[in-house]
């Protein structure tokens, strides 16, 4: 299972939570989701899409603490790597 990168996450954000007024094509790894105009509901939609598409269960508590795309990707990719090792 390939890890998600920032391009994947930006696509998921745009597809599942709508486009942001912020330039998501720039360096946004360390920009808080609030500054990107994505709230917890938007992230919940993205999380649901990842869980559905990859067949994994993500740690919602850890994701709530991930305030930037970079931190969010760290949490998601840790779960994806664990899932890949179990296959």
C-alpha positions in Angstrom: 0.0 0.0 0.0 1.5 3.3 -1.1 1.7 6.2 1.3 -0.4 9.3 0.7 1.5 12.4 -0.3 0.4 16.0 -0.2 -0.9 15.9 -3.8 -3.2 13.0 -2.8 -4.4 14.8 0.3 -5.1 18.0 -1.7 -7.1 16.0 -4.2 -9.1 14.4 -1.4 -9.7 17.7 0.2 -11.0 19.3 -3.0 -13.1 16.2 -3.9 -14.6 15.6 -0.5 -14.7 19.0 1.2 -14.6 21.5 -1.6 -12.0 23.9 -2.8 -10.3 26.3 -0.5 -9.7 30.0 -1.1 -6.1 29.2 -0.1 -3.6 28.2 -2.8 -3.4 24.5 -2.1 -0.8 24.0 -4.9 1.8 25.8 -2.8 3.7 24.6 0.2 0.9 23.8 2.7 2.3 20.9 4.7 2.7 23.1 7.8 -0.2 25.4 7.3 -3.0 24.8 9.9 -6.2 23.4 8.4 -8.1 26.4 9.9 -5.9 28.8 7.7 -6.7 26.6 4.7 -10.4 27.1 5.4 -11.0 23.4 6.2 -12.9 22.6 9.4 -13.4 19.4 11.4 -16.3 18.4 9.2 -14.3 18.7 6.1 -11.5 16.5 7.6 -14.1 14.0 8.7 -15.3 13.7 5.1 -11.7 13.2 3.9 -11.1 10.7 6.7 -14.2 8.7 5.7 -13.0 8.6 2.1 -9.6 7.3 3.1 -11.1 4.6 5.3 -13.4 3.5 2.6 -10.9 3.6 -0.3 -8.0 2.0 1.6 -10.1 -0.3 3.9 -8.4 0.9 7.1 -9.7 2.4 10.3 -8.0 5.7 11.2 -7.4 6.9 14.8 -9.9 9.8 15.0 -8.3 11.1 18.2 -4.8 11.3 16.6 -6.3 12.9 13.5 -8.1 15.5 15.6 -4.7 16.5 17.0 -3.2 16.7 13.5 -3.7 20.4 12.8 -1.7 20.6 9.6 -1.7 18.5 6.4 1.8 17.3 7.2 0.7 15.9 10.6 -2.5 14.4 9.1 -0.4 12.6 6.5 1.9 11.2 9.2 -1.0 9.7 11.1 -2.6 8.3 7.9 0.6 6.9 6.5 1.4 5.2 9.8 -1.9 3.4 9.6 -1.4 2.5 6.0 2.1 1.1 6.7 0.8 -1.0 9.5 -2.0 -2.3 7.3 0.5 -3.2 4.5 2.6 -5.2 7.0 -0.4 -7.2 8.0 -1.2 -8.3 4.4 
